[in-house]
Structure formats: structure tokens, C-alpha cells
Amino acid sequence: FPQAAFSATRLPASTTVEMSILNVKTLSLAAADEIANIAVGIAKKNSFKPISVCVMDPSGDPIVTKRMDGCPGIAYPKISSAKANTCVAFKCSSRDYGKKYLQAKDGGDVGPGVFARVLNQINIVGGNLAAFQGGVLVLDREGGNIVGSVGVSGAAGDEDEYCAIMGVKMCSIGKDLVTVPAEHSCTTLKGDEIS
């Protein structure tokens, strides 16, 4: 190409443009697989209904998806994916996303305008969002960077969230990770609670 072809797109000499290569941290396949396996084990240990687990990278792409025997394949894998996607898309847990749009500050119901907004958001992303518990955001403890998310579906919402949180906390790199939410709300645990 002749140099003159690019002259119209050049920035003035006084304009500085910084360019760099970004390094994005993400869960490895081995870590994601371990998190999913632990989540399934937690569901079994507590006699929860069979679950589906989706572990995503920070961009919202699945790393690992697993479905327990007996977990209906038509819905729960898609719901676990939507929960995980909600976390990386909005940088919060799926529970918090739901609270933001489905619960007023006074604890009551939101008005139709807010409800319509969340429905539009869900529609814009092709239905791949979930406004209820079961999706947890995963951060690296050192820098607070998003390294992935975990979505669980098939049991009760608080049970799903518990499986996701414990999958992260109990994995071999769990000491280097933080979940959002950090604590669970599950009240149906069988036997000793794992913390």
C-alpha cells in the first residue's frame, strides 16, 4: 500500500496511544475438572438431587461441563451454563445479579420497568443468564482478577451454590482462589459441614 493511503488515519503527533498485550489468568483444564468433580462429590455426599456443573473461563467460554447420572440433560446443563455465564458477564454471583434486578432495596418486588430491563438483558445474550443462586464467580486471591466461574443446577438453589463454592474451596489450588459469594446459605447439609 502506498504511504499516502494511511495518512488520513494517522493521529496527530501530540496524541499518544498506548498499546500492550494483556495477559489474562484463567483456570486450567485440570483445575476446572477438579472443581467440577468435587462439586459432584459434594452433591452425592449430601444426597442432593443430581446436578450439572459448568466451569467457565473469564471470557464466558466453557472449560468443563459435567452432568450426573439421573440429571435431566434437556435443561440443567443449559441452566448451569447460564449461571456461570452470568457471573463472568456481570462480575458477580448469579444470586447477586438476581437480587439487583428482582428484589427492591426494601426487600419487596421490583416494578415492571426493572423487571423488563432484566428480561431484555437476558434476551440480548440469547437467554444465557440466570437471575438466581447457583453461579459463583472465581477470583485469584493475590490480584482479585476473575479467573473463571462455576455454575451448578439440578438441586435446590442454595444447594447448587454450596456445591459450586465447595468445588472451588476444596480444589488443590483453592487456597489461591476466592469465590463470590464467599460463604453459602445452604441449610440442608447432611452430616458435618465442610468449610
C-alpha positions in Angstrom: 0.0 0.0 0.0 1.3 3.5 -0.7 2.1 5.5 2.4 -0.4 8.2 1.4 -3.2 5.7 1.8 -2.6 5.7 5.5 -2.1 9.4 6.1 -5.8 10.1 6.6 -5.8 7.6 9.6 -2.8 8.9 11.4 -3.2 10.5 14.8 -1.8 14.0 15.4 1.8 13.9 16.6 0.8 15.1 20.1 -1.5 12.1 20.6 0.0 9.2 22.5 -1.5 5.7 22.0 -0.5 3.0 24.5 -0.7 -0.5 23.2 0.1 -3.6 25.1 -0.5 -7.3 25.2 -2.9 -8.3 28.0 -2.2 -11.5 30.0 -5.5 -13.0 31.3 -5.4 -15.5 34.1 -7.8 -18.4 33.8 -8.5 -21.7 35.4 -6.7 -24.6 33.7 -8.5 -27.7 32.4 -7.1 -29.7 35.3 -8.4 -27.2 37.9 -11.8 -26.8 36.2 -12.2 -30.6 36.0 -11.2 -31.0 39.7 -13.7 -28.3 40.7 -16.5 -30.0 38.7 -15.6 -33.4 40.2 -15.6 -32.0 43.8 -19.0 -30.3 43.2 -20.5 -33.6 42.0 -19.0 -35.3 45.0 -20.5 -32.7 47.4 -23.9 -33.3 45.8 -23.6 -37.0 46.3 -22.3 -36.7 49.9 -25.3 -34.6 50.8 -27.9 -36.6 48.9 -28.8 -33.6 46.8 -30.7 -34.3 43.5 -28.3 -35.0 40.6 -26.6 -31.8 39.3 -25.0 -30.4 36.2 -21.8 -28.4 36.6 -20.3 -25.8 34.2 -16.9 -24.3 34.8 -16.1 -21.3 32.5 -13.1 -19.1 31.8 -13.2 -15.3 32.3 -14.5 -14.8 28.7 -17.6 -17.0 29.3 -16.4 -20.0 27.4 -16.9 -23.4 29.0 -13.8 -25.3 30.1 -15.7 -28.3 31.6 -19.3 -29.3 31.7 -20.4 -32.4 33.6 -23.8 -33.9 34.3 -24.5 -36.5 37.0 -26.4 -39.7 36.1 -30.0 -39.0 36.6 -29.8 -35.3 36.0 -32.1 -34.3 33.1 -30.0 -33.3 30.2 -32.5 -31.2 28.4 -32.4 -28.3 30.9 -29.9 -28.4 33.7 -26.7 -28.3 31.6 -28.0 -25.1 29.9 -29.1 -23.6 33.3 -25.7 -24.3 34.9 -24.0 -22.7 31.9 -26.3 -19.7 32.2 -25.5 -19.3 35.9 -21.7 -19.5 35.2 -22.1 -17.0 32.3 -24.0 -14.5 34.4 -21.0 -14.4 36.9 -18.4 -13.5 34.3 -20.7 -11.2 32.3 -21.7 -9.1 35.3 -18.7 -9.8 37.7 -20.9 -11.0 40.5 -22.7 -14.2 41.6 -25.9 -15.2 39.9 -27.6 -14.7 43.2 -26.4 -11.1 43.4 -27.5 -10.5 39.8 -31.0 -11.7 40.7 -31.1 -9.5 43.8 -30.1 -6.5 41.8 -32.9 -6.9 39.3 -35.6 -8.9 41.0 -35.6 -7.5 44.6 -36.2 -3.9 45.6 -33.9 -2.3 48.2 -36.7 -2.7 50.8 -36.9 -6.5 50.1 -40.1 -6.3 48.1 -40.7 -6.9 44.5 -39.3 -4.6 41.8 -41.5 -2.6 39.5 -42.3 -3.7 35.9 -39.7 -1.3 34.5 -36.8 -3.0 36.3 -38.2 -6.5 35.6 -38.5 -5.6 31.9 -34.8 -4.5 31.9 -33.6 -7.9 33.2 -35.7 -9.7 30.7 -34.2 -7.6 27.9 -30.7 -8.3 29.2 -31.4 -12.0 29.2 -32.9 -11.8 25.7 -29.9 -9.8 24.3 -27.5 -12.5 25.4 -29.6 -15.3 23.9 -31.1 -16.4 27.2 -27.7 -17.3 28.7 -28.2 -15.5 32.0 -29.7 -16.7 35.3 -31.1 -14.4 38.0 -31.0 -16.9 40.8 -28.4 -18.7 43.0 -26.1 -21.4 41.9 -23.4 -19.4 40.0 -20.3 -18.3 41.7 -17.5 -16.0 40.4 -13.9 -17.2 40.9 -11.1 -14.8 41.6 -7.4 -15.2 42.2 -6.7 -14.3 45.8 -3.5 -12.4 45.0 -4.7 -9.9 42.5 -8.5 -10.2 42.6 -8.7 -11.0 38.9 -11.6 -13.0 37.6 -10.2 -16.4 36.6 -13.5 -18.1 35.9 -16.9 -19.1 37.2 -18.8 -22.1 38.3 -22.5 -22.8 37.6 -24.4 -25.6 39.2 -28.0 -26.6 38.6 -30.3 -29.6 39.4 -30.6 -29.4 43.2 -32.2 -26.6 45.2 -30.6 -23.1 44.5 -28.8 -22.9 47.8 -27.6 -26.5 47.4 -26.3 -25.7 43.9 -24.4 -22.7 45.2 -22.9 -24.7 48.0 -21.6 -27.3 45.6 -20.0 -24.6 43.4 -18.4 -22.8 46.4 -17.1 -26.1 47.9 -15.8 -27.3 44.5 -13.6 -24.2 44.4 -12.6 -24.1 48.1 -11.7 -27.8 48.2 -9.7 -28.0 44.9 -5.9 -28.3 45.0 -5.5 -24.5 44.3 -8.4 -23.5 46.5 -6.1 -21.6 48.9 -5.2 -19.3 46.0 -8.8 -18.6 45.0 -11.8 -16.6 46.3 -15.4 -17.1 45.5 -18.2 -14.6 45.2 -20.2 -15.2 47.3 -17.5 -16.2 49.8 -20.0 -18.1 52.1 -23.0 -20.3 51.3 -26.6 -20.1 52.5 -27.4 -23.8 52.4 -29.4 -25.2 55.3 -29.9 -28.8 54.0 -26.5 -30.2 54.5 -26.2 -33.8 55.7 -23.7 -34.6 58.4 -20.6 -32.4 59.0 -20.4 -29.2 57.1 -17.3 -28.8 55.0 -15.8 -25.3 55.2 
